[in-house]
Amino acid sequence: MRYALTWTDAVVRAVRDVTPTVRSFEIAAAAGGALPFNPGAHIDVRVLVNGLPEIRSYSLVGEPQSDCYRIAVKRRAESTGGSAYMWTLQPGARLSITEPLTSFSIDYDRPEFLLVAGGIGITPIVSMATLLQRRGARVRLLYAAHSRDELAFEDELRAELGDRLETFVSAEGRRIDVAAAFAGLAPGALCALCGPMRMLDEARRLWSQAGRPNADLRWETFGSSGAFAAEDFKVAIPRHGVEIVVPRNRSLLDALGDAEIEVMSDCRKGECGLCTVTVVSFDGRIDHRDVFLSEAQKKENHKLCACVSRAVGTVVLDTDYRPDAI
């Protein structure tokens, strides 16, 4: 396990719609104040999905406050249920949350910083941009969204960064030229990126092509994004004589658990690789949505991260779960 989680009771203090599909929540710990955190940190939140308890991770937005945490949740049609639950919460609602956790971080002794955000990927970037600006760092933020009314926290960021914030609205025909942005960076510059898988995959490819060190590109993604829209798909596990349908709004990992096929897991974000299962065969397409497997492994389609990745059609799997070995 990456974290020894400590859970605490909390209450929703305030709710505000930031865009038509993004809602901000101020969450206060029931006892004591909020803990400090580094830019890029998140908290885990216990949610209810189809009446069952699950855990979701939400980036902390903005500077640390002494009395509350701020998160933002995008309501998406392809959501597996966490955002739908969060959007039902009103001020006074009770929650269970963890202390701030960090898996997406930057260091500050660089000659230049490039921040890149796509959609709701802006949430961990806000605190990074704010701190870098106030430290007098050479920083630039490229922020893309589908429509102008979906540029969450734009006013807040504009007040901090001025013209060092550049926005790109795809509905208006503007897209980030990642290759050009990388080409203009000083040696030793650091890029931090958060957005959908397609953006991340393209950035990683171009960063490598530019001959820049892998360690100088930091990223975080969200597991609901993939090459294809989420849809129901069939899974067979011959070893256990099990055939199931994974609903479009439920993960393969959860569907396997419902079928009493145990799979070890941790991050549930496609980052740690603990939940990988073996692909025996498939009829359709594998939609890898993780950042754990290499590009070569994804092309081989021998492994699949059950927490975030999906399929189109039917896939035959095997797992390490052996009930007769217990």
C-alpha positions as CSV (number, residue, x, y, z in Angstrom):
1,M,0.0,0.0,0.0
2,R,1.2,3.5,-0.8
3,Y,-0.6,5.1,2.1
4,A,-1.6,4.1,5.6
5,L,-4.9,6.0,5.4
6,T,-6.3,7.8,8.4
7,W,-10.0,8.6,8.1
8,T,-11.8,11.4,9.9
9,D,-15.3,12.7,10.0
10,A,-16.0,15.9,8.0
11,V,-18.8,18.1,7.0
12,V,-19.6,20.0,3.8
13,R,-19.4,23.7,4.7
14,A,-20.2,25.3,1.4
15,V,-21.2,24.3,-2.2
16,R,-20.7,26.5,-5.3
17,D,-21.2,25.9,-9.0
18,V,-17.9,26.9,-10.7
19,T,-19.1,26.0,-14.2
20,P,-22.3,24.3,-15.5
21,T,-20.6,20.9,-14.9
22,V,-18.0,21.6,-12.1
23,R,-19.1,22.1,-8.5
24,S,-16.8,23.3,-5.7
25,F,-17.0,21.9,-2.1
26,E,-15.6,23.4,1.0
27,I,-15.1,20.5,3.5
28,A,-14.2,21.0,7.1
29,A,-12.9,18.3,9.5
30,A,-15.4,17.7,12.3
31,A,-12.7,17.9,14.9
32,G,-9.7,20.2,14.6
33,G,-8.6,22.3,11.6
34,A,-7.4,21.4,8.1
35,L,-3.9,20.0,7.8
36,P,-1.3,21.7,5.5
37,F,-0.5,20.2,2.2
38,N,1.8,20.6,-0.8
39,P,0.5,21.6,-4.2
40,G,-0.8,18.6,-6.2
41,A,-2.2,16.8,-3.1
42,H,-5.6,15.2,-2.8
43,I,-7.9,13.7,-0.3
44,D,-9.8,10.4,-0.5
45,V,-13.5,10.6,0.1
46,R,-15.9,7.8,1.0
47,V,-18.9,7.9,-1.4
48,L,-21.9,5.7,-2.1
49,V,-22.3,4.2,-5.5
50,N,-25.4,2.2,-6.1
51,G,-25.9,2.1,-2.4
52,L,-22.4,0.6,-1.9
53,P,-19.4,2.3,-0.2
54,E,-16.5,3.2,-2.5
55,I,-13.5,5.6,-2.4
56,R,-12.8,8.5,-4.7
57,S,-9.8,10.8,-4.9
58,Y,-10.2,14.6,-5.4
59,S,-7.4,17.1,-5.8
60,L,-7.2,19.9,-3.3
61,V,-7.7,23.3,-5.0
62,G,-5.8,26.4,-4.2
63,E,-3.8,27.4,-1.1
64,P,-4.1,25.5,2.2
65,Q,-6.7,26.9,4.6
66,S,-6.6,26.5,8.3
67,D,-10.2,25.5,8.6
68,C,-11.3,23.6,5.4
69,Y,-10.3,21.8,2.3
70,R,-11.5,22.8,-1.2
71,I,-12.2,20.3,-3.9
72,A,-14.0,20.5,-7.2
73,V,-16.0,17.7,-8.8
74,K,-17.0,17.5,-12.5
75,R,-20.4,15.8,-13.2
76,R,-19.8,13.5,-16.2
77,A,-22.2,11.2,-18.0
78,E,-19.5,8.5,-18.1
79,S,-18.9,8.8,-14.3
80,T,-18.9,5.5,-12.4
81,G,-21.1,7.1,-9.8
82,G,-18.8,9.1,-7.5
83,S,-19.5,12.5,-9.0
84,A,-23.2,11.8,-9.1
85,Y,-23.1,11.1,-5.3
86,M,-21.0,14.2,-4.6
87,W,-23.4,16.4,-6.5
88,T,-26.3,15.3,-4.2
89,L,-24.4,16.8,-1.2
90,Q,-25.5,20.1,0.4
91,P,-24.0,22.2,3.2
92,G,-24.3,20.2,6.4
93,A,-23.8,16.8,4.8
94,R,-21.5,14.4,6.6
95,L,-18.5,12.8,5.0
96,S,-15.5,10.6,5.8
97,I,-12.2,11.8,4.4
98,T,-8.5,11.2,4.7
99,E,-5.7,13.6,5.5
100,P,-4.1,15.2,2.4
101,L,-2.1,12.7,0.3
102,T,0.5,13.5,-2.3
103,S,1.2,11.5,-5.5
104,F,1.6,14.5,-7.9
105,S,4.3,16.9,-6.9
106,I,6.9,19.2,-8.3
107,D,10.3,20.6,-7.1
108,Y,11.0,24.3,-7.1
109,D,14.7,24.7,-8.0
110,R,14.0,24.8,-11.8
111,P,14.8,27.7,-14.2
112,E,11.3,27.5,-15.7
113,F,7.9,25.8,-15.2
114,L,5.3,24.8,-17.7
115,L,1.9,23.9,-16.3
116,V,-0.6,22.2,-18.7
117,A,-4.3,21.4,-17.8
118,G,-7.1,19.9,-19.6
119,G,-10.7,20.2,-18.3
120,I,-11.1,19.2,-14.7
121,G,-7.4,18.5,-14.7
122,I,-7.0,22.2,-13.6
123,T,-7.8,21.3,-10.0
124,P,-4.3,20.2,-8.8
125,I,-2.7,22.8,-11.1
126,V,-4.3,25.8,-9.3
127,S,-2.2,25.5,-6.2
128,M,1.0,24.9,-8.2
129,A,0.4,28.0,-10.3
130,T,-0.4,30.1,-7.2
131,L,2.7,29.0,-5.2
132,L,5.1,29.3,-8.2
133,Q,3.8,32.8,-9.0
134,R,4.2,34.0,-5.4
135,R,7.7,32.5,-5.3
136,G,8.6,34.7,-8.3
137,A,9.2,31.6,-10.5
138,R,9.2,31.7,-14.3
139,V,5.9,30.0,-14.9
140,R,3.4,29.6,-17.7
141,L,0.0,27.9,-17.6
142,L,-1.7,26.4,-20.7
143,Y,-5.3,25.6,-19.9
144,A,-7.7,23.8,-22.4
145,A,-11.4,23.2,-22.2
146,H,-14.1,22.3,-24.6
147,S,-16.1,25.5,-24.2
148,R,-15.4,28.8,-22.6
149,D,-17.9,28.4,-19.8
150,E,-16.0,25.2,-18.7
151,L,-12.8,27.1,-17.8
152,A,-13.1,26.5,-14.1
153,F,-11.2,28.9,-11.8
154,E,-10.1,31.1,-14.8
155,D,-10.8,34.4,-13.0
156,E,-8.8,33.2,-9.9
157,L,-5.9,32.1,-12.1
158,R,-6.0,35.3,-14.2
159,A,-5.8,37.4,-11.1
160,E,-2.6,35.5,-10.1
161,L,-0.9,34.9,-13.4
162,G,-2.1,37.7,-15.8
163,D,-1.0,37.0,-19.3
164,R,1.1,34.0,-18.2
165,L,-2.3,32.1,-18.3
166,E,-3.2,31.1,-21.8
167,T,-6.6,29.4,-22.5
168,F,-7.5,27.2,-25.4
169,V,-11.2,26.5,-26.2
170,S,-11.6,23.6,-28.7
171,A,-15.2,24.7,-29.6
172,E,-13.5,27.9,-30.9
173,G,-10.9,26.1,-32.8
174,R,-8.0,26.6,-30.4
175,R,-5.9,23.8,-29.2
176,I,-2.6,23.7,-27.3
177,D,0.5,23.2,-29.4
178,V,2.3,21.0,-27.0
179,A,5.3,20.4,-29.2
180,A,5.9,24.2,-29.6
181,A,5.5,24.7,-25.9
182,F,8.1,22.0,-25.1
183,A,10.5,23.4,-27.8
184,G,10.6,26.8,-26.2
185,L,11.5,25.6,-22.7
186,A,14.8,26.3,-21.1
187,P,17.1,23.3,-20.3
188,G,16.2,21.8,-17.0
189,A,12.6,23.1,-17.1
190,L,9.9,21.1,-15.5
191,C,6.4,20.4,-16.9
192,A,3.5,19.4,-14.8
193,L,0.4,18.2,-16.6
194,C,-3.0,17.0,-15.6
195,G,-5.8,16.1,-18.0
196,P,-7.4,13.2,-20.0
197,M,-5.4,10.2,-21.2
198,R,-5.2,11.4,-24.8
199,M,-3.5,14.6,-23.7
200,L,-1.2,12.8,-21.4
201,D,-0.2,10.2,-24.0
202,E,0.5,12.9,-26.6
203,A,2.5,14.9,-24.1
204,R,4.6,12.0,-23.0
205,R,5.4,11.1,-26.7
206,L,6.4,14.7,-27.6
207,W,8.4,15.1,-24.4
208,S,10.4,12.0,-25.3
209,Q,10.8,13.2,-28.9
210,A,12.2,16.5,-27.7
211,G,14.9,14.6,-25.9
212,R,13.9,15.9,-22.4
213,P,14.5,13.7,-19.3
214,N,11.4,11.7,-18.3
215,A,11.9,12.8,-14.7
216,D,11.2,16.4,-15.7
217,L,7.6,15.6,-16.9
218,R,5.2,15.2,-14.0
219,W,1.6,14.2,-14.5
220,E,-1.7,13.1,-13.1
221,T,-4.7,11.8,-14.9
222,F,-8.3,10.8,-14.2
223,G,-9.3,7.2,-14.8
224,S,-12.6,8.0,-16.5
225,S,-10.9,9.2,-19.7
226,G,-10.0,6.8,-22.5
227,A,-9.9,6.3,-26.2
228,F,-13.5,5.2,-26.4
229,A,-16.7,6.2,-24.7
230,A,-17.5,3.9,-21.8
231,E,-20.0,1.2,-22.6
232,D,-21.1,-2.2,-21.2
233,F,-18.7,-5.0,-22.0
234,K,-18.6,-8.7,-21.4
235,V,-15.9,-10.5,-19.3
236,A,-15.3,-14.3,-19.0
237,I,-13.0,-15.9,-16.5
238,P,-12.9,-19.6,-17.5
239,R,-10.8,-20.6,-14.4
240,H,-13.7,-19.7,-12.2
241,G,-16.5,-20.5,-14.6
242,V,-17.6,-16.8,-14.4
243,E,-19.1,-14.6,-17.1
244,I,-20.2,-11.1,-16.2
245,V,-21.2,-7.8,-17.9
246,V,-19.4,-4.8,-16.7
247,P,-21.8,-1.8,-16.8
248,R,-20.7,1.4,-18.4
249,N,-20.8,3.2,-15.1
250,R,-18.9,0.6,-13.0
251,S,-15.3,-0.4,-13.1
252,L,-14.0,-3.8,-14.0
253,L,-12.4,-4.1,-10.6
254,D,-15.7,-3.4,-8.8
255,A,-17.6,-5.8,-11.2
256,L,-15.1,-8.6,-10.4
257,G,-15.6,-7.9,-6.7
258,D,-19.3,-8.2,-7.1
259,A,-18.7,-11.6,-8.7
260,E,-16.6,-12.6,-5.7
261,I,-13.4,-12.6,-7.7
262,E,-10.8,-11.0,-5.5
263,V,-8.3,-8.7,-7.1
264,M,-5.7,-6.8,-5.0
265,S,-5.8,-3.0,-5.5
266,D,-4.6,0.2,-4.1
267,C,-4.7,3.5,-6.0
268,R,-7.8,2.9,-8.1
269,K,-6.4,5.5,-10.5
270,G,-4.4,3.3,-12.9
271,E,-1.1,4.3,-11.4
272,C,0.2,1.6,-9.1
273,G,-0.5,-1.5,-11.2
274,L,-1.5,-3.7,-8.3
275,C,-4.8,-4.7,-9.9
276,T,-3.4,-5.9,-13.2
277,V,-5.1,-9.0,-14.6
278,T,-4.1,-11.2,-17.5
279,V,-5.8,-10.9,-20.9
280,V,-6.2,-14.4,-22.4
281,S,-8.1,-13.2,-25.5
282,F,-10.5,-10.6,-26.6
283,D,-13.0,-9.9,-29.4
284,G,-13.1,-6.1,-29.8
285,R,-10.8,-3.5,-28.4
286,I,-8.9,-3.0,-25.1
287,D,-9.1,0.6,-23.8
288,H,-6.1,1.1,-21.6
289,R,-6.7,4.0,-19.3
290,D,-3.8,3.6,-16.9
291,V,-0.4,5.2,-16.7
292,F,1.3,2.1,-15.2
293,L,1.7,-0.1,-18.2
294,S,4.3,0.9,-20.8
295,E,3.2,1.7,-24.4
296,A,4.8,-1.6,-25.5
297,Q,2.8,-3.5,-22.9
298,K,-0.4,-1.8,-24.0
299,K,0.2,-2.7,-27.6
300,E,0.7,-6.4,-26.6
301,N,-2.6,-6.4,-24.7
302,H,-1.4,-9.1,-22.3
303,K,-2.3,-7.2,-19.2
304,L,-5.1,-4.9,-18.1
305,C,-5.4,-2.5,-15.1
306,A,-8.8,-3.5,-13.7
307,C,-9.4,-0.3,-11.8
308,V,-9.7,2.1,-14.7
309,S,-9.2,0.3,-18.0
310,R,-12.1,-1.1,-20.1
311,A,-13.0,-3.0,-23.2
312,V,-15.3,-2.8,-26.2
313,G,-16.8,-6.2,-26.9
314,T,-15.8,-9.3,-25.0
315,V,-12.6,-10.0,-23.1
316,V,-11.4,-13.3,-21.5
317,L,-9.3,-12.8,-18.4
318,D,-7.4,-14.7,-15.8
319,T,-6.5,-13.4,-12.3
320,D,-4.1,-14.4,-9.5
321,Y,-7.1,-15.2,-7.3
322,R,-7.0,-18.9,-6.3
323,P,-9.6,-19.7,-3.6
324,D,-8.3,-23.2,-3.3
325,A,-4.9,-21.9,-2.3
326,I,-6.3,-20.1,0.8
